[in-house]
Amino acid sequence: MSHEIKTTVHLAVRLLARDWRAGELSVLVIALLVAVTALTGVAFLTDRVGQAVEMRAAESLAADLRLGSAQSIDDAYEAQAGQLGLETARVTTMPSVVFAGESNTLAAVRAVTERYPLRGRLKTSERLLGEVNVTQGIPGPGEAWASPRLMARLGVDTGTELEVGGAQLKLSRVLDFRPDEGWSFVDLAPTLLINEADLESTQLIQPGSRVSYQVLFAGKRAEIDRFKPLLEEQIADGENLRDIKGTNPQIRSSMDRSGRFLNLASLVSVLLAAVAVAMAARRYSHRHRDRTALMKCMGASQSLIFRSSLLQLIILAVAGAIVGAILGYLAQLGLAWLMRDLIGQSLPAPGMQPAILGLVTALSILGGFALPDLMQMGKTPPLRVLRQDIEPPPLRYGISWLAGVAAVLVLLLWIMRDTELVLTIFAGAAVTFLTLGVIGWLLVKSLRGFRGAAGVAWRYGLANLARRGRESVVQIVAFGLGLMVLLLLSTVRTQLMDTWRQSLPDNAPNQFLINIQPHEVDAMADFLKQRQIQLPDFVPLVRARMTTINGADVSQMTFEDPQGERWARRDSNLSWTGQLQADNRIVDGDFWAPDFSGNEVSVEQDFGRELGLSLGDELGFDIAGETMTAKVTSFRTVEWDSFSPNFFMVFSPGVLEPYPATYITSLFVDESERGAVLDLMRSFPSVTAIDLDAVLSQVRDVMDKAALAVQAVFVFTLLAGLTVLWAAVQSTSDERRYESAMLRTFGASKKRVLSGAATEFIAIGLLAGLLASAGASLAGYLLATRLFELDYHFSLMLWLAGPLAGMLFVGASGLAATWRVITHAPVNVLRTA
Amino acid sequence: MLTILDNVSLEVGHGESIAIVGASGAGKSTLLGLLAGLDVPSQGEIWLAEHEITSMNEDGRAALRANNVGFVFQSFHLISSLTALENVMLPLELAGAEHAADAALEALRTVGLEPRKGHYPHQLSGGEKQRVAIARAFVVKPEVLFADEPTGNLDKRTGDTVIDLLFRMNEDTRTTLVLVTHDISLAARCDRVLYMEAGRIDRESAGRDAVH
């Protein structure tokens, strides 16, 4: 190590250690830790959740990659995959009637090979309602595993001989779960899993039979990434390739969105902490100008001082990043615990990336917010040792702003990885902070009028607040923002939930019945009549795939709205009616008359917009292999939260009637009549009942937990606000110490000086609270009226809670922070001044 | 342009001690700052330890000070976050010296403050602070020691003790001493006394002949 480097390192380490011991760095370090902890805590969590989602997505494919086709798939793909060290399996699915003695039912027969499923595990049991276990392997040749639904329909248990096409198979286990079973309200036929070796003997594959073939691939990420493009190049028409990115796009994007939201929330804390860092750095550089001059006087070069300052910052950043990441990891454990029901499974361990994010955060904050001041400190002329009035050249605010803005941009880009989004957020944040800043400034100014209103302590406190105007505004904004989010998530959220609950009628449906076969409708109506349950409407449902819009092939079309793209790629549930449902309203076009006969369809407004539909468009559908077309003649709005069965596309009577349909309905069953639902399920075993009360309370519970997690993240915002307060108190502590000593010398009691300080902080808290209440009310109003379409009632409670919480919290913390400063014996203070 | 110092010509020999005296505003401290290379004159030349410092940049002058110069100030200039020992160690650390702590401890022992090595400046009296400053000035074994009103903030008795120490160490180490002071009795202990007035050296006398 060269002499110069050695001296720099020595000096930096020693000065840092001594400053640390003397408490010169505490605010800086705490602010840094708050920032890194907030950001890494959230990043660790989102990393774990992201991994879990990916794993679950892979499980829902039962593979990393899945190649599907209606034609049998060339063996060459599997050979290629094998060469790359990937695992493969084949799944062949076809509908077939399965017989068990006298009874029979339609099943989806899935013939699989040895390693199926490549991702996730099968769960089976020895007999119906027996203990469910994770199971290795697949049914042996001559055996079959059936889903409980299939067994219920056949009325059999394990050990029974089944007849599948030309083959006799022994039902050896109950298939309780397969990872790729998917989830939709109206599932296809129940599954019968068999060994591929038996496929031929079933003789189910005949020309014209509806068979779907799949080849599954799984392996290490790098190999999958190598294999996927190879495969994409080769696949034939009619073959489609899916990977986990294409699975569950809704879950993925909502997870992405919530992850980004939490990250942004933590970024608010980071920004506030950065303000505290800047304040602390300013104070530090002010206090150390003499030291710098002295060191120069003793022969330290400017570059040595600069290098050692820089090194000190780097050491601080690295230490802050390490400790902050550890704290962030712990915080994340807490957040994961709060969100456990939302996540619903054990999470994989987080990766290292968040720790790196912590380091980038620490470096950006210190580089952007502390370095300019330290550089300025390094320019202190040595002559200051002889003449105290000599100052370093003034800091160019342009440079320090630029550094701060650059640091924040680096962080945002790192987190969001989307330049356009970052610029939007940046602009949004700048406007928000500016607006809040201006409001805060106006509030501070407005206090002037109250200065003469009470005694000396009051006047002194308010004068202080106005004099330290800039710091006061920052504190008001910091606390205001933190309190606002907490209010929004507690008071406003419960308020909205209550309003929504009140908007539902008492007898809103609480049971949803699906999969009702046409021949069961009358029997079920009789059943309900006997038990004096109000007779619901039975709504027909036909599964179909949209194939054309105005004759153009949907699969070849591109949609502006990604949601539209998704609708176009999947099966739709269609229904028909002669009469518009009570909770539907026509917004464009005309609804047909009850006796109308023709091919018309009424489309839900948002759905139509997402698909880019307009009146007069002709939609083509594939229903069980047959094609059908209908013209769009109206757009409707639907009250989805009425809990009545509703559809995006409703057809005029007669159009869908030739096709196989099932019925769905919803009904209200009083708590005391729950037994009737059980009887109903026994009498109609193929019908599935969904208890909406249970679903709703689960949703509510999940929302509560999610809100709690977001609140926890915003606790960091309050912590950051506290560090800003602390930094502000510390940066004025010399002044405060001197002033309070003077006041006490002139005869003010300790109590009076303290009440002056209390006035100042309580006023800051009050203003922050007002800002928070106003913000939360406005946000609540916008959420209620624009997003949820509910009536919003301004709540007095909210306007009391904000200011009260602000005054208590900020008043108490401010007093605690200044206590020691202003209770110093005046004689000591004046002697050293 | 305001002229602070005018037509000042002065040579100080190795091991010599000189006092610069004069009323407030006469330019004493300005001259001291120039001699030590803390500032540069708008005109003229200054040589320090056989280097022409007026043509050097700030870092060059700093490097020269590091090896040749010690300071004692009126307001002590101890760093409040450092202990007595650490304050004395600082110039050695800046020069990258090995065993800084040992040398600093030795210097503190010389000024009689070894027992207070762990104390912070605010825990020391004025006289003790100045003794720490003297230890700090001598610890680098400077060729030239600049002292700016070293007794200015001290009472008479403490001032005398500090000055005795300063001169004793000066003799022991054969350091050149440049002293700025109001105090004629203090100036009288130097080899030569320069009297300044309105930015000029008005006259000069031998120390023993120093008069108001």
Boltz contact constraints between the chains, C-beta under 6 A:
constraints:
  - contact:
      token1: [A, 3]
      token2: [B, 96]
      max_distance: 6.0
  - contact:
      token1: [A, 7]
      token2: [B, 96]
      max_distance: 6.0
  - contact:
      token1: [A, 11]
      token2: [B, 93]
      max_distance: 6.0
  - contact:
      token1: [A, 18]
      token2: [B, 81]
      max_distance: 6.0
  - contact:
      token1: [A, 18]
      token2: [B, 82]
      max_distance: 6.0
  - contact:
      token1: [A, 19]
      token2: [B, 81]
      max_distance: 6.0
  - contact:
      token1: [A, 22]
      token2: [B, 81]
      max_distance: 6.0
  - contact:
      token1: [A, 24]
      token2: [B, 81]
      max_distance: 6.0
  - contact:
      token1: [A, 291]
      token2: [B, 79]
      max_distance: 6.0
  - contact:
      token1: [A, 294]
      token2: [B, 77]
      max_distance: 6.0
  - contact:
      token1: [A, 296]
      token2: [B, 62]
      max_distance: 6.0
  - contact:
      token1: [A, 297]
      token2: [B, 71]
      max_distance: 6.0
  - contact:
      token1: [A, 298]
      token2: [B, 91]
      max_distance: 6.0
  - contact:
      token1: [A, 298]
      token2: [B, 94]
      max_distance: 6.0
  - contact:
      token1: [A, 299]
      token2: [B, 62]
      max_distance: 6.0
  - contact:
      token1: [A, 299]
      token2: [B, 65]
      max_distance: 6.0
  - contact:
      token1: [A, 299]
      token2: [B, 66]
      max_distance: 6.0
  - contact:
      token1: [A, 299]
      token2: [B, 94]
      max_distance: 6.0
  - contact:
      token1: [A, 300]
      token2: [B, 94]
      max_distance: 6.0
  - contact:
      token1: [A, 301]
      token2: [B, 59]
      max_distance: 6.0
  - contact:
      token1: [A, 301]
      token2: [B, 62]
      max_distance: 6.0
  - contact:
      token1: [A, 302]
      token2: [B, 59]
      max_distance: 6.0
  - contact:
      token1: [A, 382]
      token2: [B, 38]
      max_distance: 6.0
  - contact:
      token1: [A, 383]
      token2: [B, 33]
      max_distance: 6.0
  - contact:
      token1: [A, 383]
      token2: [B, 38]
      max_distance: 6.0
  - contact:
      token1: [A, 383]
      token2: [B, 39]
      max_distance: 6.0
  - contact:
      token1: [A, 385]
      token2: [B, 77]
      max_distance: 6.0
  - contact:
      token1: [A, 386]
      token2: [B, 29]
      max_distance: 6.0
  - contact:
      token1: [A, 386]
      token2: [B, 33]
      max_distance: 6.0
